[in-house]
């Protein structure tokens, strides 16, 4: 509903990390784990699902890792939230939610509407927007530092 799970937050942070810290090559999951403190078991599953959904591209090999599948401005936070939420809800069956008639017919639908309003707002926030916020907040980008060179 309105609560973002840890998996969702980790997925958003991972995509933002890839976008913000990407240099010339792909970003390795070990780098994301080091910078963001995301447990590897959560990270790998989230990254693989984001690859399947077309948000990321996995690059194989010793220098492999992940890169964005599209431009930063074409990936919304809402898209990432929807992907992870679909994973979390898959296989979870709500047989009998229980509760009163008012809860089932009034409160839960209201909560669902609010949740959808938040998701709609997140659809308007792109990874590029978050990268701009990171720059404004003074977060150093390892990728940009790795691209600096002199001729």
Residue frames as qw, qx, qy, qz and C-alpha x, y, z in Angstrom:
[[0.000, 0.888, 0.461, 0.000, 0.00, 0.00, 0.00],
 [0.066, 0.983, -0.087, 0.150, 1.64, 3.26, 1.09],
 [0.604, -0.658, 0.418, 0.165, 4.64, 1.60, 2.67],
 [0.601, 0.642, -0.474, -0.057, 7.74, 1.09, 0.53],
 [0.959, -0.265, 0.019, 0.099, 9.45, -2.16, 1.34],
 [0.456, -0.667, 0.453, 0.377, 13.18, -2.50, 1.88],
 [0.633, 0.160, 0.631, 0.420, 13.39, -4.36, -1.43],
 [0.333, 0.852, 0.352, 0.196, 11.75, -1.44, -3.21],
 [0.187, -0.955, 0.175, 0.149, 14.07, 1.10, -1.59],
 [0.603, -0.389, 0.572, 0.397, 17.08, -1.09, -2.40],
 [0.597, 0.443, 0.563, 0.362, 15.99, -1.39, -6.04],
 [0.169, 0.971, 0.143, 0.093, 15.59, 2.39, -6.39],
 [0.375, -0.826, 0.357, 0.223, 18.98, 2.97, -4.73],
 [0.690, -0.107, 0.598, 0.393, 20.63, 0.37, -6.98],
 [0.507, 0.666, 0.427, 0.342, 19.30, 1.92, -10.20],
 [0.042, -0.998, 0.030, -0.027, 20.24, 5.39, -8.97],
 [0.578, -0.603, 0.451, 0.313, 23.71, 4.14, -8.03],
 [0.677, 0.201, 0.556, 0.438, 24.20, 2.66, -11.51],
 [0.322, 0.852, 0.301, 0.284, 23.02, 5.88, -13.17],
 [0.203, -0.974, 0.098, -0.016, 24.99, 8.20, -10.91],
 [0.516, -0.645, 0.520, 0.217, 28.25, 6.29, -10.59],
 [0.861, 0.351, 0.324, 0.175, 28.47, 4.76, -14.07],
 [0.194, -0.654, 0.437, 0.586, 31.69, 5.46, -15.86],
 [0.362, 0.446, -0.610, -0.546, 32.74, 4.10, -19.21],
 [0.323, 0.042, -0.938, -0.115, 31.95, 0.51, -18.21],
 [0.617, -0.494, -0.499, -0.356, 29.18, -1.29, -16.38],
 [0.318, -0.584, 0.471, -0.579, 28.76, -1.02, -12.62],
 [0.476, 0.039, -0.874, 0.092, 29.50, -4.20, -10.69],
 [0.627, -0.608, -0.392, -0.288, 27.12, -5.35, -7.97],
 [0.700, -0.287, -0.362, 0.545, 30.01, -5.44, -5.47],
 [0.214, 0.201, -0.039, 0.955, 30.49, -1.70, -6.03],
 [0.426, -0.525, -0.302, -0.672, 26.80, -1.06, -5.38],
 [0.764, -0.464, -0.439, 0.090, 26.94, -3.16, -2.22],
 [0.569, -0.090, -0.264, 0.774, 30.01, -1.26, -1.02],
 [0.036, 0.258, 0.049, 0.964, 28.57, 2.19, -1.70],
 [0.506, -0.388, -0.241, -0.732, 24.96, 1.62, -0.67],
 [0.225, -0.240, 0.800, -0.501, 25.28, -1.08, 1.98],
 [0.809, 0.075, -0.092, -0.576, 22.62, -3.17, 0.27],
 [0.653, -0.260, 0.710, -0.047, 22.85, -6.85, 1.24],
 [0.067, 0.331, -0.773, -0.537, 24.03, -8.87, -1.76],
 [0.179, 0.267, 0.947, 0.004, 21.16, -11.37, -1.50],
 [0.284, 0.736, 0.436, -0.432, 18.58, -8.59, -1.97],
 [0.083, 0.692, -0.325, -0.639, 20.62, -6.78, -4.57],
 [0.107, -0.184, 0.866, 0.452, 21.20, -9.64, -7.00],
 [0.225, 0.478, 0.849, -0.024, 17.53, -10.63, -7.10],
 [0.179, 0.816, 0.256, -0.486, 16.42, -7.04, -7.61],
 [0.002, 0.592, -0.506, -0.627, 19.01, -6.43, -10.33],
 [0.175, 0.040, 0.923, 0.339, 18.01, -9.58, -12.21],
 [0.226, 0.654, 0.703, -0.161, 14.35, -8.62, -12.10],
 [0.114, 0.819, -0.014, -0.562, 15.17, -5.12, -13.33],
 [0.092, -0.339, 0.747, 0.565, 17.10, -6.70, -16.21],
 [0.199, 0.335, 0.909, 0.146, 14.09, -8.89, -17.10],
 [0.153, 0.796, 0.494, -0.314, 11.85, -5.82, -16.97],
 [0.529, 0.612, 0.262, 0.526, 14.10, -3.86, -19.34],
 [0.233, -0.972, 0.007, 0.018, 15.30, -1.23, -16.87],
 [0.343, -0.718, 0.566, 0.217, 18.87, -2.57, -16.72],
 [0.821, 0.448, -0.348, -0.059, 21.16, -4.54, -19.00],
 [0.782, -0.507, 0.341, 0.120, 23.43, -7.19, -17.54],
 [0.481, 0.735, -0.477, -0.032, 26.95, -7.34, -18.98],
 [0.973, -0.215, 0.024, 0.077, 28.75, -10.67, -18.58],
 [0.703, 0.475, -0.277, 0.451, 32.43, -11.26, -18.07],
 [0.620, -0.233, -0.395, 0.636, 35.19, -10.32, -15.63],
 [0.100, -0.058, -0.082, 0.990, 34.55, -6.59, -16.14],
 [0.223, -0.482, -0.700, -0.477, 30.80, -7.16, -16.34],
 [0.001, 0.238, 0.549, -0.801, 28.08, -5.64, -14.28],
 [0.193, 0.707, 0.679, -0.047, 24.99, -3.59, -14.96],
 [0.094, -0.084, 0.158, 0.979, 24.13, -0.51, -16.94],
 [0.445, 0.431, 0.354, -0.700, 20.90, 1.31, -17.67],
 [0.481, 0.321, 0.763, 0.289, 18.88, -0.12, -20.55],
 [0.212, 0.816, 0.402, 0.359, 17.51, 3.33, -21.40],
 [0.200, 0.510, -0.176, 0.818, 18.41, 6.95, -20.81],
 [0.177, -0.170, -0.680, 0.691, 18.07, 8.13, -17.21],
 [0.306, 0.123, 0.091, -0.940, 15.27, 10.47, -18.18],
 [0.631, 0.011, -0.525, -0.571, 13.26, 7.53, -19.55],
 [0.526, -0.174, -0.808, 0.201, 13.28, 5.49, -16.33],
 [0.382, -0.627, 0.022, -0.678, 10.83, 6.56, -13.65],
 [0.127, -0.271, 0.792, -0.532, 10.91, 5.77, -9.97],
 [0.730, 0.070, 0.264, -0.627, 7.30, 4.63, -10.32],
 [0.789, 0.345, -0.457, -0.222, 8.32, 2.02, -12.88],
 [0.311, 0.339, -0.815, 0.351, 10.87, 0.57, -10.46],
 [0.398, -0.117, 0.599, -0.685, 8.31, 0.55, -7.64],
 [0.821, 0.186, -0.025, -0.539, 5.76, -1.25, -9.83],
 [0.662, 0.368, -0.653, -0.021, 8.31, -3.90, -10.86],
 [0.138, 0.244, -0.824, 0.493, 9.35, -4.68, -7.30],
 [0.545, -0.018, 0.417, -0.727, 5.77, -4.58, -5.97],
 [0.826, 0.223, -0.301, -0.421, 4.74, -7.09, -8.64],
 [0.505, 0.297, -0.782, 0.210, 7.50, -9.40, -7.39],
 [0.104, -0.164, 0.712, -0.675, 6.44, -9.03, -3.79],
 [0.659, 0.097, 0.248, -0.703, 2.77, -9.65, -4.52],
 [0.660, 0.277, -0.619, -0.322, 3.40, -12.58, -6.88],
 [0.533, 0.002, -0.833, 0.149, 2.43, -15.77, -5.18],
 [0.042, 0.086, 0.632, -0.769, 0.85, -14.00, -2.22],
 [0.254, -0.435, -0.734, -0.456, -2.77, -14.93, -2.15],
 [0.221, -0.095, 0.404, -0.882, -5.22, -12.81, -0.23],
 [0.204, -0.303, -0.918, -0.151, -7.87, -15.38, 0.55],
 [0.324, -0.793, -0.505, -0.108, -9.74, -13.56, 3.28],
 [0.255, 0.491, -0.230, 0.800, -8.55, -10.10, 4.20],
 [0.380, -0.486, -0.685, 0.388, -10.98, -10.09, 7.13],
 [0.081, -0.065, -0.138, 0.985, -12.08, -6.95, 8.87],
 [0.294, 0.523, 0.563, -0.568, -15.34, -5.10, 9.06],
 [0.472, 0.661, 0.543, 0.215, -17.61, -4.14, 6.19],
 [0.038, 0.989, -0.010, -0.143, -16.56, -0.48, 6.58],
 [0.427, -0.613, 0.544, 0.382, -12.92, -1.51, 6.45],
 [0.554, 0.114, 0.734, 0.375, -13.38, -3.66, 3.37],
 [0.351, 0.705, 0.559, 0.260, -15.67, -1.30, 1.45],
 [0.009, 0.994, 0.084, 0.076, -14.39, 2.12, 2.53],
 [0.418, -0.809, 0.356, 0.210, -10.98, 2.16, 4.22],
 [0.690, -0.130, 0.587, 0.404, -9.13, -0.39, 2.04],
 [0.525, 0.662, 0.406, 0.349, -10.32, 1.17, -1.24],
 [0.053, -0.997, 0.054, -0.012, -9.26, 4.60, 0.06],
 [0.563, -0.606, 0.478, 0.294, -5.83, 3.21, 0.96],
 [0.692, 0.225, 0.564, 0.392, -5.58, 1.67, -2.51],
 [0.320, 0.891, 0.240, 0.215, -6.46, 5.02, -4.14],
 [0.265, -0.925, 0.250, 0.108, -3.84, 6.84, -2.07],
 [0.695, -0.293, 0.553, 0.353, -1.28, 4.22, -2.98],
 [0.604, 0.506, 0.481, 0.385, -2.03, 4.63, -6.69],
 [0.089, 0.991, 0.059, 0.080, -1.78, 8.44, -6.34],
 [0.462, -0.741, 0.421, 0.247, 1.68, 8.05, -4.85],
 [0.695, 0.041, 0.595, 0.401, 2.73, 5.66, -7.61],
 [0.435, 0.796, 0.340, 0.247, 1.42, 8.13, -10.21],
 [0.131, -0.974, 0.174, 0.059, 3.53, 10.87, -8.61],
 [0.604, -0.478, 0.558, 0.308, 6.57, 8.58, -8.63],
 [0.700, 0.441, 0.479, 0.295, 5.99, 7.99, -12.35],
 [0.269, 0.945, 0.064, 0.176, 6.79, 11.68, -12.88],
 [0.355, -0.820, 0.439, 0.098, 10.13, 11.42, -11.04],
 [0.853, 0.451, -0.258, 0.055, 12.93, 10.09, -13.22],
 [0.853, -0.252, -0.034, 0.456, 16.31, 8.65, -12.39],
 [0.428, 0.471, 0.039, 0.770, 17.75, 11.76, -14.03],
 [0.336, -0.796, -0.074, -0.499, 15.83, 13.88, -11.50],
 [0.823, -0.561, -0.013, 0.087, 17.35, 11.86, -8.66],
 [0.757, 0.115, 0.014, 0.644, 20.84, 12.20, -10.16],
 [0.120, 0.680, 0.040, 0.723, 20.34, 15.98, -10.26],
 [0.602, -0.749, -0.036, -0.276, 19.29, 15.90, -6.60],
 [0.892, -0.267, -0.022, 0.364, 22.41, 13.89, -5.75],
 [0.531, 0.389, 0.017, 0.752, 24.59, 16.46, -7.50],
 [0.188, -0.756, -0.052, -0.625, 22.83, 19.32, -5.70],
 [0.775, -0.624, -0.027, -0.098, 23.31, 17.50, -2.39],
 [0.025, -0.821, 0.569, -0.044, 27.05, 17.30, -3.06],
 [0.901, -0.133, 0.412, 0.000, 27.26, 13.52, -3.46],
 [0.018, -0.627, 0.654, 0.423, 30.50, 12.68, -5.27],
 [0.908, 0.332, 0.022, -0.256, 30.17, 10.46, -8.33],
 [0.633, -0.400, 0.594, 0.292, 32.80, 7.75, -8.61],
 [0.696, 0.459, 0.492, 0.250, 31.99, 7.32, -12.29],
 [0.270, 0.956, 0.020, 0.117, 32.70, 10.93, -13.17],
 [0.385, -0.791, 0.456, 0.137, 35.95, 10.78, -11.25],
 [0.720, -0.094, 0.630, 0.274, 36.97, 7.71, -13.26],
 [0.592, 0.679, 0.372, 0.225, 36.21, 9.51, -16.52],
 [0.049, -0.967, 0.176, 0.175, 38.54, 12.43, -15.78],
 [0.832, -0.005, 0.266, 0.488, 41.66, 12.28, -17.89],
 [0.005, -0.846, 0.195, 0.496, 44.19, 14.62, -19.46],
 [0.823, 0.504, 0.166, 0.200, 45.54, 14.69, -23.00]]
